[in-house]
Amino acid sequence: MIRHTVTFKLKHIAGSDAERNFLNEARKLAALPGVEQFECLKQISTKNPYDFGLSMEFANQEAYDQYTNHPDHVRFVQEIWLNEVDQFLEIDYTPYTD
């Protein structure tokens, strides 16, 4: 299992139509093949500069790679993410075992 997470700050004004439109576009990623446990999250902590997060799980590396290379994901990154995200932190986890 791989948990793909990204926390981010948008260039848009909080509560704006542009912010809502971005988040609605991001939620469409949940429909891509291989995506499980998708969540769109609002940051409530003041311990970092980010406002939102996306979290999703994939059964394995193959499913994650298919998602990463899916044309709808590539389009989202190129046409929306790169233009509207101010800063972000991406982390991919897998369960830790000793």
Buried (B, 14 or more C-beta within 10 A) or exposed (E): EBBBBBBBBBEBEEEEEEBEEBBEBBEEBBEBEBBEEBEBEEBEEEEEEBBBBBBBBBEEEEBBEBBBEBEEBEEBBEEBBEEBBEEBEEEEEEEEEE
